[in-house]
Amino acid sequence: MSSTVLIDPTSEATPAVRERNARPESLEGRTVGLLDISKPRGNLFLDRIEERLVELGARVERYQKPTFTKPAPVDLRHEIATQCEVVIEALAD
């Protein structure tokens, strides 16, 4: 597995090197979290993603940040991490 440089948009001075997590072979039977960051029309994008995930046999949980201008609250991140095996975050402009 190769390492990837991730750039944090919240003014990270030095990019961190992190190992990628292995992708599951299938989403069937897995819980997928969909995080709406509260930008206009992000929910429409996630609606379509949810349809496709359900077709693939995934169980979908929806979450929403209070505002797109700040990181997700710690409690919300913890809830997603404990309830989901896979997470998709929506950005739409």
VOZALO-613611 format. One record per atom (N, C-alpha, C, CB): x, y, z. Coordinates in pm, whole numbers, padded with zeros to 5 digits, always signed. Glycine has a CB too. Example, Ala and Ser with C-alpha at 12.3 -4.5 7.8 and 13.67 -1.06 7.14 Angstrom:
// VOZALO-613611
+01319-00569+00780 +01230-00450+00780 +01320-00330+00780 +01131-00447+00905 +01285-00225+00708 +01367-00106+00714 +01290+00003+00787 +01408-00060+00572 
This chain:
// VOZALO-613611
+00085-00116+00000 +00000+00000+00000 +00090+00124+00000 -00097-00001+00123 +00062+00219-00087 +00146+00337-00097 +00098+00445+00000 +00146+00391-00240 +00190+00531+00040 +00151+00642+00126 +00109+00759+00039 +00267+00682+00223 +00025+00843+00093 -00028+00955+00019 -00009+01081+00100 -00177+00933-00014 +00024+01189+00032 +00034+01318+00099 -00104+01381+00096 +00142+01410+00031 -00156+01411+00214 -00285+01478+00226 -00262+01621+00269 -00378+01404+00326 -00326+01713+00204 -00313+01854+00239 -00439+01895+00313 -00289+01943+00113 -00421+01945+00433 -00533+01991+00515 -00566+02134+00475 -00499+01980+00668 -00690+02160+00431 -00725+02296+00388 -00736+02396+00502 -00855+02293+00314 -00716+02353+00625 -00726+02445+00739 -00588+02496+00779 -00793+02377+00858 -00508+02535+00681 -00377+02597+00698 -00272+02508+00763 -00391+02721+00779 -00267+02383+00721 -00164+02291+00767 -00030+02338+00709 -00196+02143+00724 +00066+02367+00794 +00195+02420+00749 +00280+02315+00680 +00270+02478+00867 +00281+02194+00732 +00359+02086+00674 +00266+01969+00645 +00476+02043+00768 +00256+01927+00518 +00166+01815+00487 +00206+01688+00562 +00166+01787+00336 +00108+01617+00612 +00132+01492+00683 +00131+01377+00583 +00026+01469+00795 +00216+01278+00608 +00216+01158+00526 +00142+01051+00603 +00362+01113+00490 +00039+00997+00541 -00044+00896+00607 -00062+00778+00513 -00181+00955+00650 -00071+00661+00570 -00099+00542+00490 -00247+00539+00455 -00058+00413+00566 -00277+00498+00334 -00417+00483+00294 -00474+00359+00361 -00431+00474+00140 -00599+00368+00400 -00670+00250+00449 -00707+00163+00329 -00798+00289+00530 -00709+00034+00350 -00749-00056+00243 -00896-00036+00212 -00720-00203+00281 -00932-00038+00085 -01071-00028+00045 -01138-00163+00060 -01084+00024-00100 -01264-00165+00101 -01334-00294+00108 -01356-00348-00033 -01469-00279+00183 -01356-00479-00045 -01380-00540-00176 -01521-00512-00226 -01355-00690-00170 -01615-00500-00133 -01754-00478-00168 -01818-00389-00062 -01830-00612-00182 -01922-00317-00099 -01998-00237-00003 -02122-00310+00045 -02037-00104-00064 -02148-00426-00012 -02266-00504+00026 -02262-00537+00174 -02275-00633-00058 -02369-00500+00245 -02380-00528+00388 -02303-00432+00477 -02333-00665+00414 -02232-00338+00420 -02155-00242+00500 -02237-00116+00526 -02023-00205+00429 -02203-00047+00633 -02268+00080+00665 -02182+00192+00609 -02289+00097+00819 -02244+00272+00521 -02175+00384+00457 -02235+00513+00509 -02185+00377+00302 -02151+00601+00561 -02196+00732+00607 -02181+00835+00497 -02117+00776+00731 -02284+00914+00477 -02279+01023+00380 -02283+01154+00458 -02398+01014+00278 -02176+01231+00446 -02163+01357+00520 -02188+01474+00428 -02024+01368+00586 -02295+01545+00453 -02329+01668+00381 -02261+01782+00456 -02487+01689+00369 -02176+01857+00386 -02104+01966+00455 -02186+02095+00461 -01971+01993+00386 -02310+02090+00416 -02402+02204+00423 -02376+02311+00317 -02395+02266+00558 -02321+02272+00205 -02312+02365+00092 -02435+02343+00005 -02179+02344+00010 -02478+02447-00066 -02597+02434-00150 -02586+02316-00247 -02620+02562-00227 -02692+02239-00256 -02711+02128-00348 -02626+02005-00317 -02681+02174-00486 -02549+02006-00211 -02474+01887-00172 -02567+01772-00140 -02384+01917-00052 -02683+01805-00083 -02782+01701-00050 -02834+01631-00176 -02898+01762+00028 -02845+01704-00286 -02891+01643-00412 -02789+01541-00463 -02916+01752-00519 -02664+01577-00454 -02557+01485-00493 -02562+01359-00405 -02418+01554-00481 -02576+01379-00275 -02580+01265-00183 -02705+01180-00201 -02571+01313-00040 -02816+01240-00240 -02936+01162-00268 -02907+01058-00376 -03052+01253-00310 -02841+01100-00481 -02809+01008-00593 -02706+00904-00549 -02755+01087-00715 -02606+00944-00472 -02507+00850-00422 -02576+00746-00334 -02395+00923-00342 -02669+00791-00250 -02743+00697-00164 -02818+00595-00247 -02840+00774-00073 -02885+00639-00352 -02957+00545-00439 -02864+00436-00491 -03021+00620-00557 -02748+00476-00540 -02652+00379-00596 -02599+00285-00488 -02536+00453-00664 -02570+00338-00371 -02518+00254-00263 -02620+00149-00220 -02479+00341-00143 -02745+00189-00211 -02852+00094-00174 -02863-00014-00280 -02989+00168-00157 -02851+00024-00407 -02852-00075-00515 -02739-00177-00500 -02842-00006-00651 -02626-00131-00444 -02510-00218-00423 -02520-00300-00294 -02382-00135-00421 -02628-00280-00219 -02649-00357-00097 -02593-00296+00029 -02591-00490-00113 -02557-00168+00024 -02505-00099+00143 -02620-00044+00226 -02409+00015+00102 -02593-00028+00355 -02684+00041+00447 -02630+00183+00459 -02695-00031+00590 -02713+00284+00442 -02667+00422+00437 -02716+00500+00559 -02714+00490+00308 -02625+00575+00618 -02657+00670+00727 -02622+00810+00677 -02579+00635+00860 -02709+00906+00701 -02684+01043+00656 -02648+01131+00775 -02809+01099+00583 -02554+01223+00751 -02508+01317+00852 -02493+01454+00786 -02372+01270+00916 -02499+01560+00866 -02483+01694+00811 -02407+01782+00909 -02620+01756+00778 -02308+01852+00857 -02237+01951+00938 -02328+02071+00959 -02104+01993+00870 -02315+02141+01072 -02397+02260+01095 -02366+02371+00994 -02376+02311+01236 -02242+02381+00950 -02200+02484+00854 -02078+02435+00778 -02169+02618+00927 -02065+02478+00653 -01949+02437+00575 -01825+02519+00610 -01979+02450+00428 -01841+02625+00686 -01728+02715+00715 -01636+02665+00825 -01780+02849+00751 -01677+02560+00895 -01596+02508+01006 -01586+02357+00996 -01656+02550+01143 -01482+02298+01057 -01474+02151+01060 -01595+02091+01133 -01343+02106+01129 -01623+01966+01101 -01732+01896+01169 -01703+01891+01319 -01751+01752+01112 -01805+01911+01402 -01786+01903+01547 -01734+01765+01588 -01918+01935+01620 -01659+01762+01695 -01599+01638+01745 -01705+01532+01769 -01522+01664+01875 -01818+01569+01827 -01924+01471+01854 -01977+01408+01725 -02040+01538+01930 -01991+01488+01621 -02038+01436+01493 -01935+01342+01432 -02069+01552+01396 -01809+01379+01437 -01703+01292+01384 -01699+01161+01460 -01566+01362+01392 -01715+01166+01591 -01715+01044+01672 -01835+00956+01635 -01718+01079+01822 -01951+01017+01620 -02071+00942+01583 -02051+00869+01449 -02194+01037+01574 -01997+00940+01351 -01973+00879+01220 -01871+00766+01232 -01923+00985+01120 -01763+00790+01305 -01657+00689+01317 -01705+00562+01386 -01540+00746+01394 -01798+00575+01480 -01845+00457+01552 -01960+00384+01483 -01888+00496+01691 -02029+00453+01391 -02145+00392+01326 -02121+00347+01183 -02257+00488+01328 -02011+00390+01122 -01991+00364+00979 -01857+00295+00951 -01998+00494+00900 -01858+00214+00845 -01737+00148+00800 -01670+00224+00686 -01767+00006+00757 -01749+00301+00614 -01703+00380+00500 -01774+00515+00506 -01732+00306+00364 -01703+00622+00466 -01764+00755+00469 -01739+00825+00335 -01707+00840+00587 -01842+00893+00286 -01832+00976+00168 -01874+01116+00208 -01919+00920+00049 -01791+01215+00177 -01821+01353+00211 -01856+01427+00083 -01700+01421+00285 -01964+01503+00084 -02010+01572-00037 -01967+01717-00039 -02161+01563-00048 -01913+01756-00151 -01881+01895-00177 -01955+01932-00305 -01726+01919-00190 -02025+02041-00304 -02096+02082-00426 -02102+02234-00432 -02239+02021-00431 -02070+02286-00546 -02077+02431-00569 -02136+02455-00705 -01938+02497-00558 
